[in-house]
Every structure is written in C-alpha cells, then in structure tokens.
Amino acid sequence: MKLLVVYSSKTGNTKKVAMAIGETLGVEPVAVTDAPSPDDYDWIVAGFWVDKGTADAAMKAYLSKITNKQVALFATLGAEPDSDHARQCLANAAKLLGTGCTLTGQFICQGKVSDEMVSMMKKMFPEGHPHAMTAERLARIEKAASHPDAEDLSAAQAYFADWRKEWIAG
Ligand SMILES: Cc1cc2nc3c(=O)[nH]c(=O)nc-3n(C[C@H](O)[C@H](O)[C@H](O)COP(=O)(O)O)c2cc1C
C-alpha cells in the first residue's frame, strides 16, 4: 500500500496543513512541483490553495493526471470554510480528477490572504466597484489572517486519522 501526500502552496498555508496531515499519516508530504507520478501510488491525498474558486494551476494540472485512484482532497481558502463557496471550490477541484478516481475525503480550512494580494485587490477594486473591499470583505480577510491556526491543524489531523481508519486501516 503506497500513500502520497502532495500539496501546492504559494504562501505556506496549505503546506502547514499538509505537514500536519503527513505527521498523522506517517508520510513526508511532497510539493506538487517535485511530485512523483501518481501512477506509483494506491492512495493520494492532494492539497491546494484556492485560486478563483478552484484548485491553483499547479494542482489543477496534477489532479488531471490522477486516474483510477482513491483520492482525498484538502485545501485552504480566504473565505469561510463552512460556506457554499468553500464547498463549490472542493467540488470544482474534484471535477478535475482524471477518470476512474474515487473521492474518499475532503477537508478545507481558512488561510491568510497575503498582504500583497490584499493591497492588489484594494487597488483593482476601488470604492464603488462591484468587487470593492467592503467592511464585510475586510473583516473576512482579517479573520482569515490567523489561519491556519492550531485548531485547524488539529482538525485536519483528526479528520485524516479517521480517514485512514475508514479507508486504509479498514
Ligand atoms: C490569486 C489568488 C486568488 C484567490 N482566490 C480565492 C478564492 O477564489 N476564494 C477564496 O476563498 N480565497 C482565495 N484566495 C485566498 C487563498 O486561497 C488563501 O489565502 C490560501 O490559504 C493561500 O494558500 P497558500 O498559503 O498555501 O498559498 C486567493 C488568493 C490569491 C493569491
């Protein structure tokens, strides 16, 4: 039985979650840029950062190469994890998997939106613009800034400990 934990992370949030999951599953997570062929594994746990409502480009490409495997997904995003947007992001990523894959689990938590991204959004969407940074949006970004926190990492570990029992240790 071979298990791969692979992740994509631009600013480190998803990497933190990957490392916590890897610790629980007893495997060293691999960055998607160095990832081996999925063909060499039986189980794949793949993590991405949400980029415009779906997996980031690097993980998109990797997910499409996975065929006929048991796959669990995890992700970090700026929005609330318990939201339609978060659920849609996971569903969009699952659709990118190659043929014959079984989705065995999914976990998502918040991750700090980089300062660079926030200032870019402020510039791109000034007051009056439909995507302008309303007080509500700023509050959401502010809330995401402390994530993933210790609670998120514990939740990811608990989720994948159960996942292993259900799908691998059976
Ligand atoms: C270009 C870009 C697009 C993003 N798109 C979304 C999005 O559609 N929804 C969302 O909730 N967060 C979005 N985010 C926030 C990131 O998903 C979030 O900060 C994530 O934790 C970053 O993970 P990383 O540190 O592993 O790169 C976006 C961030 C960037 C830079």
The ligand as an SDF file (V2000), in Angstrom:
LIG
                    3D

 31 33  0  0  0  0  0  0  0  0999 V2000
   -4.7070   34.9080   -6.8820 C   0  0  0  0  0  0  0  0  0  0  0  0
   -5.4730   34.4800   -5.6680 C   0  0  0  0  0  0  0  0  0  0  0  0
   -6.7790   34.0310   -5.8150 C   0  0  0  0  0  0  0  0  0  0  0  0
   -7.5140   33.6080   -4.6930 C   0  0  0  0  0  0  0  0  0  0  0  0
   -8.8010   33.1770   -4.8720 N   0  0  0  0  0  0  0  0  0  0  0  0
   -9.5410   32.8540   -3.7790 C   0  0  0  0  0  0  0  0  0  0  0  0
  -10.9090   32.4590   -3.9260 C   0  0  0  0  0  0  0  0  0  0  0  0
  -11.4610   32.3520   -5.0200 O   0  0  0  0  0  0  0  0  0  0  0  0
  -11.6060   32.1730   -2.7980 N   0  0  0  0  0  0  0  0  0  0  0  0
  -11.0510   32.2440   -1.5450 C   0  0  0  0  0  0  0  0  0  0  0  0
  -11.7610   31.9730   -0.5810 O   0  0  0  0  0  0  0  0  0  0  0  0
   -9.7460   32.5750   -1.3730 N   0  0  0  0  0  0  0  0  0  0  0  0
   -8.9850   32.8730   -2.4530 C   0  0  0  0  0  0  0  0  0  0  0  0
   -7.6600   33.2240   -2.2960 N   0  0  0  0  0  0  0  0  0  0  0  0
   -7.0390   33.1210   -0.9520 C   0  0  0  0  0  0  0  0  0  0  0  0
   -6.1450   31.8780   -0.8310 C   0  0  0  0  0  0  0  0  0  0  0  0
   -6.8060   30.7070   -1.3010 O   0  0  0  0  0  0  0  0  0  0  0  0
   -5.7410   31.6160    0.6320 C   0  0  0  0  0  0  0  0  0  0  0  0
   -5.0950   32.7500    1.1700 O   0  0  0  0  0  0  0  0  0  0  0  0
   -4.8510   30.3850    0.7580 C   0  0  0  0  0  0  0  0  0  0  0  0
   -4.8000   29.9960    2.1150 O   0  0  0  0  0  0  0  0  0  0  0  0
   -3.4270   30.5670    0.2610 C   0  0  0  0  0  0  0  0  0  0  0  0
   -2.7400   29.3590    0.4850 O   0  0  0  0  0  0  0  0  0  0  0  0
   -1.1470   29.1920    0.4280 P   0  0  0  0  0  0  0  0  0  0  0  0
   -0.5490   29.9980    1.5570 O   0  0  0  0  0  0  0  0  0  0  0  0
   -0.9280   27.7160    0.6170 O   0  0  0  0  0  0  0  0  0  0  0  0
   -0.6800   29.6760   -0.8940 O   0  0  0  0  0  0  0  0  0  0  0  0
   -6.9150   33.6490   -3.3940 C   0  0  0  0  0  0  0  0  0  0  0  0
   -5.5860   34.0890   -3.2610 C   0  0  0  0  0  0  0  0  0  0  0  0
   -4.8760   34.5020   -4.3670 C   0  0  0  0  0  0  0  0  0  0  0  0
   -3.4400   34.9730   -4.1920 C   0  0  0  0  0  0  0  0  0  0  0  0
  1  2  1  0
  2  3  1  0
  2 30  2  0
  3  4  2  0
  4  5  1  0
  4 28  1  0
  5  6  2  0
  6  7  1  0
  6 13  1  0
  7  8  2  0
  7  9  1  0
  9 10  1  0
 10 11  2  0
 10 12  1  0
 12 13  2  0
 13 14  1  0
 14 15  1  0
 14 28  1  0
 15 16  1  0
 16 17  1  0
 16 18  1  0
 18 19  1  0
 18 20  1  0
 20 21  1  0
 20 22  1  0
 22 23  1  0
 23 24  1  0
 24 25  2  0
 24 26  1  0
 24 27  1  0
 28 29  2  0
 29 30  1  0
 30 31  1  0
M  END
$$$$
